[in-house]
Amino acid sequence: MSNILNINKNEGIKFSKFTGDNNKIHINEVTGNNSIYGENIAHGVLVILRFLEKINFKEKNFYVKVLFEEGFKYNHNIIFKKKNLS
């Protein structure tokens, strides 16, 4: 399994429509270009859902701790790693 995932802007637009989260940082180019990121970024929940899908996670009760160090730009590789709690 690769520890890389990538989200494109079309996925972000579909996710916005599905969830009703129309924050312009995710879908409007002018807003994205004028943001601290310099372009649009993916929804954090979309990143988490794609991560869980990528690792084929199917447990019903689980704990996930996510640390967003920066915004996730569309069409850029997102590298993730598993870290043991012990």
WOQUIZI-V524391 format. One record per residue. N is the residue number from 1. PSI is psi as a letter, one per 30 degrees, with the letter a starting at -180 (* if undefined). D_LAST is the distance of its C-alpha to the last C-alpha in whole Angstrom. Layout:
n=N psi=PSI d_last=D_LAST
n=N psi=PSI d_last=D_LAST
//
This chain:
n=1 psi=k d_last=23
n=2 psi=k d_last=24
n=3 psi=h d_last=21
n=4 psi=k d_last=24
n=5 psi=l d_last=26
n=6 psi=k d_last=29
n=7 psi=k d_last=31
n=8 psi=l d_last=35
n=9 psi=e d_last=37
n=10 psi=e d_last=39
n=11 psi=e d_last=35
n=12 psi=e d_last=35
n=13 psi=e d_last=38
n=14 psi=e d_last=38
n=15 psi=e d_last=35
n=16 psi=e d_last=37
n=17 psi=e d_last=40
n=18 psi=e d_last=38
n=19 psi=f d_last=36
n=20 psi=g d_last=38
n=21 psi=j d_last=36
n=22 psi=h d_last=39
n=23 psi=k d_last=37
n=24 psi=f d_last=39
n=25 psi=f d_last=37
n=26 psi=f d_last=36
n=27 psi=f d_last=39
n=28 psi=k d_last=42
n=29 psi=e d_last=42
n=30 psi=e d_last=44
n=31 psi=e d_last=41
n=32 psi=e d_last=39
n=33 psi=e d_last=41
n=34 psi=g d_last=41
n=35 psi=l d_last=38
n=36 psi=f d_last=35
n=37 psi=f d_last=34
n=38 psi=g d_last=38
n=39 psi=l d_last=37
n=40 psi=l d_last=36
n=41 psi=l d_last=32
n=42 psi=l d_last=31
n=43 psi=k d_last=30
n=44 psi=e d_last=26
n=45 psi=e d_last=26
n=46 psi=e d_last=28
n=47 psi=e d_last=25
n=48 psi=e d_last=22
n=49 psi=e d_last=25
n=50 psi=e d_last=25
n=51 psi=e d_last=22
n=52 psi=e d_last=21
n=53 psi=e d_last=25
n=54 psi=e d_last=24
n=55 psi=g d_last=21
n=56 psi=h d_last=23
n=57 psi=k d_last=21
n=58 psi=g d_last=22
n=59 psi=k d_last=20
n=60 psi=e d_last=22
n=61 psi=k d_last=19
n=62 psi=l d_last=16
n=63 psi=k d_last=14
n=64 psi=k d_last=14
n=65 psi=k d_last=14
n=66 psi=k d_last=16
n=67 psi=j d_last=17
n=68 psi=j d_last=21
n=69 psi=f d_last=22
n=70 psi=l d_last=25
n=71 psi=k d_last=28
n=72 psi=j d_last=28
n=73 psi=k d_last=31
n=74 psi=k d_last=33
n=75 psi=g d_last=34
n=76 psi=k d_last=31
n=77 psi=k d_last=28
n=78 psi=j d_last=25
n=79 psi=k d_last=22
n=80 psi=l d_last=19
n=81 psi=l d_last=15
n=82 psi=k d_last=12
n=83 psi=k d_last=9
n=84 psi=k d_last=6
n=85 psi=f d_last=4
n=86 psi=* d_last=0
//
